[in-house]
């Protein structure tokens, strides 16, 4: 199987030349035999040709774009006194030169990794005008090239406020999912085997399926089917303002959310306590205030164990 890394510039130039020749009406059987020998010579040639094919397919939508250096000039330079064969090769070299410039910018684009610690939030402004607001314990990779804007979310949560560009897609990859911008603002939360994608404004495409504003698509490794549900976008995005909003939320989910922001672990002495529900708005940073509010809202008591990080939630009987 061909290597996955990008080829060097000289090999990519050779591969582009072969690619154009094979598409040409002037390609002969002798040319095809020469190509087969070149292609089968080693794995590097096969990799280079695969990259040339990929480059050409990715630039299909750009071939009519007027601001690509060389393409417009290539179409205009057609002197009437030149033979067709010379014109074809001149056109080839002009177009391949333009594509080589685009291709090299594409393959040499830098990938930058960003991360946040437990309880930390970070706002990233990208060169294209898009912004990524990262929540606690998040790690992602950004690669902005001439042809695409690719984000890979490893773990955590982020809001993507995208500057829409028709010819250069903004795509977020997480696990096997591809989330493509359609002029939008959206939230992705990935934790272990759970992924939630919520559209705050506009719409996105998830593996080609449209998801509109106010809806969330939830994926779990424990299920073969994604769950589509309407959501309160203010509640989903509240973390950006340092708040957590709960509406009749099971206590197990509430404490799991608090564990994302603080180095603590909650334990229930009675599993039934985990199913109690809680409503309210709480700050992401003020854990003591939350614990105090919890003891006032529910018949429970919170006790910190000697390790300083384990919080035991026990039921108490309030007197009438």
C-alpha positions as CSV (number, residue, x, y, z in Angstrom):
1,X,0.0,0.0,0.0
2,X,1.4,3.5,-0.9
3,X,2.8,5.5,1.9
4,X,0.5,8.2,3.3
5,X,2.9,11.1,3.6
6,X,3.1,13.8,0.9
7,X,5.7,13.3,-1.9
8,X,8.5,15.6,-2.6
9,X,8.1,18.5,-5.1
10,X,10.0,16.8,-8.0
11,X,8.0,13.6,-7.7
12,X,4.7,15.4,-7.5
13,X,5.7,17.4,-10.6
14,X,6.4,14.2,-12.5
15,X,3.1,12.7,-11.3
16,X,1.2,15.7,-12.5
17,X,2.8,15.5,-15.9
18,X,1.8,11.9,-16.2
19,X,-1.7,12.7,-15.0
20,X,-2.2,15.4,-17.6
21,X,-0.7,13.3,-20.4
22,X,-3.0,10.3,-19.6
23,X,-6.0,12.6,-19.9
24,X,-4.8,14.0,-23.2
25,X,-6.1,12.9,-26.6
26,X,-2.5,12.8,-27.7
27,X,-1.6,10.0,-25.2
28,X,-0.3,7.0,-27.1
29,X,0.0,3.3,-26.2
30,X,3.7,3.8,-25.9
31,X,3.1,6.7,-23.4
32,X,0.9,4.4,-21.3
33,X,3.5,1.7,-21.3
34,X,6.1,4.2,-20.1
35,X,3.7,5.4,-17.5
36,X,3.1,1.9,-16.2
37,X,6.9,1.3,-15.9
38,X,7.3,4.6,-14.0
39,X,4.3,3.9,-11.8
40,X,5.4,0.3,-10.9
41,X,9.0,1.3,-10.3
42,X,8.6,2.0,-6.6
43,X,6.1,2.9,-3.9
44,X,7.1,6.6,-3.9
45,X,5.9,7.0,-7.5
46,X,2.5,5.4,-6.6
47,X,2.2,7.7,-3.7
48,X,3.0,10.8,-5.8
49,X,0.4,9.8,-8.5
50,X,-2.2,9.2,-5.8
51,X,-1.5,12.7,-4.5
52,X,-1.7,14.2,-8.0
53,X,-5.2,12.6,-8.5
54,X,-6.3,13.9,-5.1
55,X,-5.0,17.4,-5.9
56,X,-6.9,17.5,-9.2
57,X,-10.1,16.3,-7.7
58,X,-9.9,18.8,-4.8
59,X,-9.2,21.7,-7.3
60,X,-12.2,20.9,-9.5
61,X,-14.2,23.6,-7.8
62,X,-11.3,26.1,-8.2
63,X,-10.7,25.7,-11.9
64,X,-13.2,28.5,-12.8
65,X,-11.9,30.8,-9.9
66,X,-10.3,33.9,-11.5
67,X,-7.8,34.5,-8.7
68,X,-5.7,31.4,-9.1
69,X,-2.3,32.4,-10.6
70,X,-1.8,31.0,-14.0
71,X,-5.2,29.5,-14.8
72,X,-6.8,32.6,-16.4
73,X,-3.6,33.3,-18.3
74,X,-3.5,29.7,-19.5
75,X,-7.0,30.1,-21.0
76,X,-6.2,33.4,-22.7
77,X,-2.8,32.5,-24.2
78,X,-3.9,30.7,-27.4
79,X,-2.1,32.3,-30.4
80,X,-3.8,31.3,-33.6
81,X,-0.6,30.5,-35.5
82,X,0.6,27.9,-33.1
83,X,0.0,24.2,-33.8
84,X,-2.5,22.4,-31.6
85,X,0.1,20.1,-30.0
86,X,2.3,23.0,-28.9
87,X,-0.8,24.8,-27.6
88,X,-1.8,21.7,-25.6
89,X,1.6,21.4,-24.0
90,X,1.9,25.1,-23.3
91,X,-1.5,25.0,-21.6
92,X,-0.4,21.9,-19.6
93,X,2.7,23.6,-18.3
94,X,0.8,26.8,-17.3
95,X,-2.0,24.9,-15.5
96,X,0.4,22.4,-13.9
97,X,2.6,25.2,-12.7
98,X,-0.5,26.9,-11.1
99,X,-1.6,23.6,-9.6
100,X,1.9,22.9,-8.3
101,X,1.9,26.2,-6.4
102,X,-1.5,25.4,-4.9
103,X,-0.5,21.8,-4.2
104,X,2.7,22.8,-2.4
105,X,0.8,25.3,-0.3
106,X,-1.7,22.5,0.5
107,X,0.8,19.8,1.5
108,X,3.2,22.1,3.4
109,X,0.5,23.7,5.5
110,X,1.3,23.6,9.2
111,X,-0.8,21.7,11.8
112,X,-1.1,23.5,15.1
113,X,-2.2,21.8,18.3
114,X,-4.2,23.7,21.0
115,X,-5.2,22.5,24.4
116,X,-6.7,23.6,27.7
117,X,-6.2,22.3,31.2
118,X,-8.9,21.3,33.7
119,X,-11.1,24.3,34.3
120,X,-9.4,26.5,31.7
121,X,-11.1,28.1,28.7
122,X,-9.3,29.6,25.7
123,X,-10.4,31.7,22.7
124,X,-8.5,31.1,19.4
125,X,-8.8,33.5,16.4
126,X,-7.8,31.8,13.1
127,X,-6.2,33.5,10.1
128,X,-9.4,33.2,8.1
129,X,-11.5,35.1,10.6
130,X,-13.1,32.1,12.3
131,X,-12.9,31.7,16.0
132,X,-12.8,28.6,18.3
133,X,-13.8,28.9,21.9
134,X,-12.3,25.9,23.8
135,X,-13.8,24.7,27.0
136,X,-12.1,22.8,29.9
137,X,-9.8,19.9,29.2
138,X,-9.9,20.2,25.4
139,X,-7.4,19.2,22.8
140,X,-7.7,19.9,19.0
141,X,-5.6,20.4,15.9
142,X,-5.9,23.1,13.3
143,X,-4.7,22.9,9.7
144,X,-5.5,25.9,7.4
145,X,-4.4,25.4,3.8
146,X,-5.2,26.9,0.4
147,X,-7.9,24.3,-0.3
148,X,-9.4,23.5,3.1
149,X,-9.7,24.3,6.8
150,X,-9.5,21.1,8.8
151,X,-10.0,20.8,12.6
152,X,-9.5,17.6,14.5
153,X,-11.1,17.4,17.9
154,X,-9.5,14.8,20.1
155,X,-11.4,15.4,23.3
156,X,-13.3,18.1,25.2
157,X,-15.7,20.8,24.0
158,X,-15.5,23.8,21.7
159,X,-17.8,26.3,20.0
160,X,-16.8,27.0,16.3
161,X,-17.8,30.4,15.0
162,X,-17.0,30.1,11.3
163,X,-16.2,32.7,8.7
164,X,-17.9,31.1,5.7
165,X,-16.0,30.6,2.5
166,X,-17.7,28.9,-0.5
167,X,-14.6,27.5,-2.1
168,X,-12.7,26.5,1.0
169,X,-14.7,24.2,3.4
170,X,-14.4,24.3,7.2
171,X,-14.6,20.7,8.4
172,X,-14.3,19.3,11.9
173,X,-13.2,15.7,12.3
174,X,-13.9,13.8,15.5
175,X,-13.7,10.1,15.6
176,X,-15.3,9.0,12.3
177,X,-17.6,11.9,12.0
178,X,-17.1,14.9,9.6
179,X,-18.9,18.1,10.5
180,X,-19.0,20.6,7.6
181,X,-19.8,24.3,8.0
182,X,-22.7,25.8,6.1
183,X,-22.2,29.3,7.4
184,X,-22.8,28.7,11.1
185,X,-21.9,28.6,14.8
186,X,-21.9,25.2,16.4
187,X,-20.8,23.4,19.6
188,X,-19.2,20.0,19.7
189,X,-18.7,18.1,23.0
190,X,-16.7,14.9,22.9
191,X,-16.1,12.9,26.1
192,X,-15.0,9.3,26.0
193,X,-17.5,7.4,23.8
194,X,-20.1,10.2,23.7
195,X,-20.3,13.0,21.1
196,X,-22.9,15.8,20.9
197,X,-23.1,18.2,18.0
198,X,-25.4,21.3,18.6
199,X,-26.1,24.0,16.0
200,X,-26.3,27.4,17.7
201,X,-26.8,29.4,14.5
202,X,-27.2,28.4,10.9
203,X,-26.6,24.7,9.9
204,X,-24.0,22.1,9.5
205,X,-23.7,18.8,7.5
206,X,-22.7,15.7,9.5
207,X,-21.4,13.1,7.0
208,X,-23.6,14.8,4.4
209,X,-26.8,15.0,6.5
210,X,-28.0,18.5,7.4
211,X,-28.5,19.6,11.0
212,X,-30.3,22.9,11.6
213,X,-30.2,25.6,14.3
214,X,-31.6,24.5,17.6
215,X,-31.0,20.8,17.2
216,X,-28.5,18.4,18.6
217,X,-27.2,15.1,17.2
218,X,-25.9,12.8,19.9
219,X,-23.7,9.8,19.2
220,X,-22.7,7.0,21.6
221,X,-20.6,3.9,21.1
222,X,-23.3,2.0,23.0
223,X,-25.9,2.6,20.2
224,X,-26.0,2.0,16.5
225,X,-28.2,5.0,16.0
226,X,-27.7,8.7,16.5
227,X,-30.3,10.6,18.6
228,X,-31.7,13.9,17.1
229,X,-33.3,16.2,19.6
230,X,-34.3,19.9,19.9
231,X,-32.3,21.7,22.6
232,X,-32.1,25.0,24.4
233,X,-29.1,26.6,22.7
234,X,-28.6,29.1,25.6
235,X,-28.2,26.2,28.0
236,X,-25.7,24.5,25.7
237,X,-23.5,27.6,25.2
238,X,-23.8,28.9,28.8
239,X,-20.3,27.6,29.6
240,X,-18.8,30.3,27.5
241,X,-20.1,32.8,30.1
242,X,-18.9,30.8,33.0
243,X,-22.3,29.3,33.8
244,X,-23.9,25.8,33.9
245,X,-27.7,25.7,33.4
246,X,-29.6,22.7,34.6
247,X,-33.3,22.0,33.9
248,X,-34.6,19.0,35.8
249,X,-31.3,17.3,35.2
250,X,-30.4,14.0,36.9
251,X,-27.9,14.5,39.7
252,X,-25.5,12.0,38.1
253,X,-25.3,14.2,35.0
254,X,-24.9,17.3,37.1
255,X,-22.0,15.9,39.1
256,X,-20.4,14.5,35.9
257,X,-20.5,18.1,34.5
258,X,-18.8,19.5,37.7
259,X,-16.1,16.9,37.4
260,X,-15.1,18.4,34.0
261,X,-14.2,21.7,35.7
262,X,-12.8,20.6,39.1
263,X,-10.3,17.9,40.2
264,X,-13.0,16.0,42.2
265,X,-15.0,12.8,42.0
266,X,-18.5,12.3,43.3
267,X,-19.7,9.1,44.9
268,X,-23.4,8.3,45.8
269,X,-24.0,6.2,48.9
270,X,-27.4,5.3,47.4
271,X,-27.7,4.8,43.6
272,X,-31.2,6.3,43.9
273,X,-29.7,9.7,44.8
274,X,-28.1,9.8,41.3
275,X,-31.6,9.9,39.8
276,X,-32.8,12.9,41.8
277,X,-33.2,16.0,39.5
278,X,-31.8,19.5,39.9
279,X,-32.6,22.8,38.3
280,X,-30.7,26.1,38.5
281,X,-27.8,28.2,37.1
282,X,-24.4,27.7,38.7
283,X,-20.9,29.1,38.1
284,X,-18.3,26.8,36.6
285,X,-15.6,27.9,39.0
286,X,-17.5,28.2,42.3
287,X,-17.7,24.6,43.6
288,X,-18.3,25.4,47.3
289,X,-21.3,27.5,46.3
290,X,-22.7,24.7,44.2
291,X,-22.3,22.2,47.0
292,X,-24.0,24.5,49.4
293,X,-26.9,25.0,47.0
294,X,-27.2,21.3,46.4
295,X,-27.6,20.6,50.1
296,X,-30.4,23.2,50.3
297,X,-32.2,22.0,47.2
298,X,-32.1,18.3,47.9
299,X,-32.2,16.1,51.1
300,X,-28.5,15.2,50.8
301,X,-25.3,15.9,52.5
302,X,-21.9,16.3,50.9
303,X,-18.8,15.0,52.7
304,X,-15.2,15.4,51.5
305,X,-13.2,12.2,52.1
306,X,-9.6,12.4,53.4
307,X,-8.0,12.3,50.0
308,X,-9.4,15.8,49.4
309,X,-10.8,14.9,46.0
310,X,-13.6,12.4,46.6
311,X,-17.0,13.9,47.5
312,X,-19.5,11.6,49.1
313,X,-23.2,12.4,48.6
314,X,-25.4,10.8,51.3
315,X,-29.1,11.1,51.8
316,X,-30.4,12.7,54.9
317,X,-34.0,12.8,56.3
318,X,-35.2,16.4,56.8
319,X,-37.6,16.9,59.7
320,X,-41.0,18.3,59.0
